């Protein structure tokens, strides 16, 4: 059992200065103000204590990619992102082959809730098979799957055993059956890398789609759809995401993918309970500038890290993220001027709710797992605890 005091707690709805809290058997057991105790309490010197960050959308870090398809690669990425405050994540695949998709899900099944030495894995995000190929972004060109019951069921068999989230392009024929089947198995179904119309996204909401991946990126909008049909102008996935209050979404808040204006716009339209921060990070996190494989080495797409940006080799297009969640929190705070508890909520409790794990993690509450961060005044990560065990600092 451990007790901490003189902390500034970042709660979902405000700050609690000069507070104390305790941890026992990996769970929070008390929050309040200092009291007499027989335990050796740890003085945090007024530093912020935040819930551990939850990343819905992350591909790699520190030289490894989840599509390297080894347990060591998974652990390397988890340790990397723990250094940036992420205590829970869903490993996210890239476009690959059917054999790679199956191996990816098998590894997620083996490592879900296992000790990684860093962030906890809560299941995999199958991301790529069901994209609209023209909206693939920087993903490799490999096996784009057209929904088909035989191949779908082979992958959906991992539901609850390695498969947590599935991304689809609603405009692809047969996606309605796939989305409904995934939803019935408890899988979070999201829309992404799609050029669907407003009406197609609206239909997908009826099938069970609840979330839209990286708002403004690799998705249709009025301008994109006008290239195919000049009039009448039509709304796309961007407009549909902002219109439907029941849809949650996410932003890559690295300061490169989206301007401060777009981050402010997303925050105002969706609010902190429907908008999550994600890194969309690849293997170049914590690595120097240079060329890196996005996806499997020698099979994926070769991209470039340049400063805080992941770029295509010609540097004309974006190619995944290269920064951790702590950077995204600082960037979102500066861009929006939102209250600190709102910004932290978008990196913790909101994504936990999207994944359906908010009873276990995402906020500083008695009974939840002791996943928390100690942050300096300028929100630099100083210490990280996963289930009450210090993994950083």
Secondary structure by P-SEA (a helix, b strand, c coil): cccccccccccccccccccccccccccccccccccccccccccccccbbbcbbbbcccccccccccccccaaaaaaaaaaaaaacccbbbbbbccccaaaaaaaaaaaaaccccccccccccbbbbccccccccccccccccccccccaaaaaaaaccccccccbbbbcccccaaaaaaaaaaaaccccccccccccaaaaaaaaaaccccccccccccccaaaaaaaccccccccaaaaaaaccccccccccccccccaaaaaaaaaacccccbbbbccccccccccbbbbbcccccccbbbbbcccbbbcccccccccccccaaaaaaaaaaaccccaaaaaaaacaaaaaaacccccccccccccccbbbbbcccccccbbbcccccccc
